[in-house]
Amino acid sequence: MNISEIAKLAGVSSAAVSRYFNQGYISEEKREAIRKVVEETGYRPSVQAQTLRTKKTKMVGVIVPKVASASIGRVVEGILSVLNENGYQMLLAVTQNDPKKELEYLVTFSEKQVDGVILVATVLTAEHRRVLKEFMVPVVIVGQRLSGACCIYHDDYHASYELTRFLLERGRKQLGYIGAILQDKAVGAERYRGFQEAVCSAGLERLAENFVIASFTVASGYEKAGELMQKCGELDGIVCATDSMAAGAMQYLREHGVLVPKQVWVVGQGDSEMARVTEPPLVTVHYSYEKSGEMAVQMLLEMLNRGETDLKEIKLGYYVVGREEGERE
C-alpha cells in the first residue's frame, strides 16, 4: 500500500496522510480516520523514503561510558522520554569508559548519518575537541562542561564542598576523600576541588592530601578505603565521589571493626538506590541526572528544528539527601 491508497480508504487527502506520519497538524477527526485505516491495514511508511524526502533519519546517536550505572541509567531514561515523545529513535553506543571508543563512535555516527548526537562524556581530550569542532550534525554533551560546545552539566564543585562542610560542622576533623581520576573534570577534578577547598577554608589544609583514586565500583571503594586508612591513620569521616565508592568503604570499615557512622562517617554522591539500602542510609547528594537527559534532547531538537539554540551551557543544581537521618545518628 501507499499514501494515496491510505488516503482513499480514510476519506482524506494524501497531504493529510503525509502530515499524520510527519507529526504535522491535522484535525482530530482526520487523525482518527487515518489511525483506524493504519491499524486495520498494518501500514508502515518507508523509513528510507522519509529520509530521502525530509533529509532526516529520525535517529539520535547516544554515547555512554557504561550501562551498569544508576546515574547513566537515569540520564538515558530522560533522553528516551523526550525522544519517544517527538518520534525519534535512539542508537545507543557503550564505550566501557574508553575515551578512544568515544571517538570511534562519534566517527561511526557521523558516517551513519544520524540527525544528532548526545555524548555522555567522562574524559574530553584534545582529540575530542578536534572531532567535535568538525562534526557535521549537532552534538550535545552531558555531564561535562566544554567551552564553546552545547553542554549540560552539574554543580559538582559546590555539591562536594557542601557535603564536606556537613561533616566538618558536625565535629569531624580527620577527613579523607575517595575520588575518581582527575582527568574526569566533573566527577574527578571538580568534586575533589570541592573537598579540598572546604577543608582549607576550615583551616585544615593538611587534610587536602588525604585522598585516593578509585574506579566507579563498590569493590574499588572497598579496596581504596583500606588504602586510605593505611595512608592517613585514624579518620573520623570519609567523603566519596560516588555512592558506590561509599558503599564499598562502609563495607570495609565494618569488616574491620569500625563503627559507622559513630567512629567514621561515610558520605557519598549520586542519590542512588544503593544509598537508601545501606545501613545506615547514606548522606548523599542528589544530582538531576534524568533532567539532564531530558534537557539534552530538548536542546538537540531545538538545533535540529531552528538550526541554532539560545542556550549553549546549562549548569544544573543539587541538594543534599539524608541530613535528617544523619542527625539522628
N, C-alpha and C positions, 0 to 999 in steps of 0.2 A: 504494500500500500504506500501511497504518498500523501503529501499535504492536501492536494486537491481532492482526493477521494475522502479523506477525513473531513474536509470542509463540507463536501456534498452530503455525507451521512449526518453531520451535525447541523446542517442547515445554516451554515455561516460562510463567510468569505475565507479564501486562502490566507489573506493577510491577518485575519483574526487568529487562525490556527498558528501562524508563524509567531504572532505576538504571545500567544499562550505558551509556546515552548521556549520563548526567549524572555519570559518574565515581564512582558510588556503589559500595557493597560488594555483590558477589555472588560465589558460589563460582566457582572456576576452570572447573569442568565446564559450568556455565550460561553463563559468559562465552564459552567456546569454541563452544558450540552457537549462541549468538546471533551471534557473529562470522561463522560459516560461512554462516548464512542471509543476513546483511547483505551478505556478499561475493558470494553467488550471485545475489541479487536486485538488488544495486546500490542498496539503500535508503539514503536520506539523510533525517534528521529535518528538519522545517521550522524554520529559524532563527527566523522570525517567531513561530511557536507557542511555541518555547522561551523567547523573550524575553518574551512575554506572560505565560507561566506562572511563570518564575523571576525576572522583573524584571531580568535580566542579559543584556547583549548578547554577553558573552564577547569583547569588543573592548577593547583598550587603545590610547589615542592616545599617540604618541611624537613629541615635537617636538625637532628637532636643528638646529644652525646651518648645517651643510653635510654633504655626503656624501663629498666628495673630501678626506677627512681620516683618517689612520691611527688617531688616538685615538678619534674619533667612531665609526669603523667597529668598533673593539673594544668600545666601550660598547654599540652596537646588537647585536653578536654575543652579548654577555652577556645583554641583555634578551630576545632571541629564544630563547635556550636554555631559559630558565625559563618563558617564555610557552608555548612549544611543549609542555613537559613537563606543563603544567597546563591544556592545552586552550584556550588563549586565542590570538586573532589580533591582529596589530599593524596599526594605521593610522599610517603614517609621514608626517610633515609636515616640510618643509625650508624654513628661513627665510632662507637666504643671508645670515646674520649681521645680519639686520634685526630689532631689538627690537620694532618695530611689528608685524612679521609674526608674532612670537611671540604677541603679544596677540590678533591676529586668529585665529590657530589655536586658542588657548585658548577663545575665544568659540565658534568653529566646533565644537570637540569637545564643548563643553557642550551645544550645540544638537543635535548628532548622537547624544547620549546614549551615549557610551562609558562603560564601567564605571569607568575611572580614567585618569589622565594621568601620563606621565613626561616631565618637561621637562629637557632637557639645555641648561642655561642659559649665557649669556655675560654679558649686562648685565641686571641686575634694577633696574628703575626704580620710582618711587613708584606708577606706574600698574600695574606688575606686582603689587606688593604688594596694591593695592586689589582687582584682579581675582581674585587667588589667595585673598584673605580671603573673598570672596563665592562662591567656586566650590562647586558643588553635589556634585561627586564627588571622591574622594581624589586628591591630587596629590603626587608625589614629585619633588624637584628633584635633579638630578645635576650635579656639577661646581662648584657654588657653595653657600656657606653663607648661609642666610636664617633669621634668628632667628624662632622661632615656627612654622616650616614643617618638614615632613619632608624631610630632605635628606641626601645622601651626597656628600662632597667629599674632596679630598686635602690633605695637609700641604704645600702649595705653598711656604710660607714657609721651613720648615726644610730642604726639599729644595734650594731655591735658595741658602740660607745655606751648606749643606754643600758644594755644588758650587763656590761661590766660595772657600770655605776650601781646597778641593782645590787650586786654582790658587795661592792665597797661600802655602800650606805648601810649594809647590814652587818658591818664589822669584819668582813672577810678581807684580810690584808696580805695574805700569802697566796696570790693567784697565779695560775698557769693558763696556757692557751694551747688548744689543739686546732690547727688550721689546715687550709688547703694550699696547694702550690701557689706561690706568689705571682706566677705568670697568668693565673686566672685573676684578672683585675678586680672582679666583683667579689666572689666568694673568698678568694685567696688574699689579695692585697688590701682591698677596702675593709673587709671585716677585721683583718689583723690590725690595720691602722686605727680602727675604732677602739680596739682593746688597748693598743699601745698608747694612744693619746689620753684615754680615760685614766690609766694608771699613772701616767706622767702628770696629768693635771691634779692628781691626788697626792703628788709628792712622792710617788713610789716608782721612780724611773727604773730601778733595778728589775722590777717585775716584767718590763718590756722584753727582756731576754728569756723569760720563762715560756718558751714556745717550741712546739714540734710540728712537723708537717705530716698529715695523714691523707689517705685516699678516702673516697666517699662511701665507706662501708663500716658496718658495726665491728667487723673483725679488725679493721685498721684502727678504729677508735680504741678498742681493747688493747691492742699492741702498743699504740702510741701513749696511752695513759700510763703504762708501765715505764716506758722510756722517759716520760715527763717526770714521774715521781722519782726515778733514779737520778735524773739530771738536776732537779730542784730541791730534793729533800722533802721536808714537810710542806704540804699545801693545805689550805682550807677552802679553796674554790677553784673550779676549772671552767673556763669559758670555751665552748666548742663552736666551730664554724657551721656545723650541721647537727641535726637531731641524731642521725645515725652514728656519728662520731661520739656524741654524748651518751647514747645508749651503750655503746661499747665500753666507754670509760667507766660508766656506772657498774657494769658487769665486772670489770677488772677490779675495781675498788672493793666491791662486796666479796669477791672470791679471795681477796687478800685481807679480809677482816676489818675493812674501813667502813664506818657508818656513814651512809649517805641519806640526808644532807648534813647530819649533825656534825660530823668531822670534816667532810669535804662536800661542798655544794657544787653540783654539776649543772650547767645550763647549756641549752642548745639553741639552734636557729632553724626555722622552717615550718614549725607548727604542723608536723606530720602526724599521721595516726599513731606512729610509734611513740610520740611524745605523750600521748594520752594513756598508753598501756604500760609504761614504765612505772616502777614503784620506788619512790613516789612519782607522780606525773611530773614531767619536765617543765620548768620555767623555760619558755622558748619565745621566738619571735615569729609573728605571722607576716608573711610576705604575700602579696596578691598575685600568686602565680597564674591562676585561672584568668584573672582580669588582664594580665599582661598578654596572654594568648589571644583573648578577645580583641583587645585594642590593636594588637599587631595586624590582625586580619582587617580590621576597620581601616587602619592606616593604609594597608596594601590596596584595598578596594578603592579607597579614595584616589590613590595614584593611578589605578587602572582606569577608573571612570573619568577623572579630570585631567590626568597627566601630571598632577602635582599634588602636594599635601601642604596644609597650613602648618602642621606640626612636624618638626624633624626629630625632636627628642622629647620623651616623656619619662619623668622620674616618679615612680610610684612610692607611696609611703609604707608604713609598717605599724605594728603595735605589739607590745609585749603581752604574752599569754601566760596565765598561771601565777601571776603575782599573789593573788589571794591564797591560792593553795600553798605557795611558798611561805607566806607569812604565818601559816598555821604550823609549819614545821619547827 
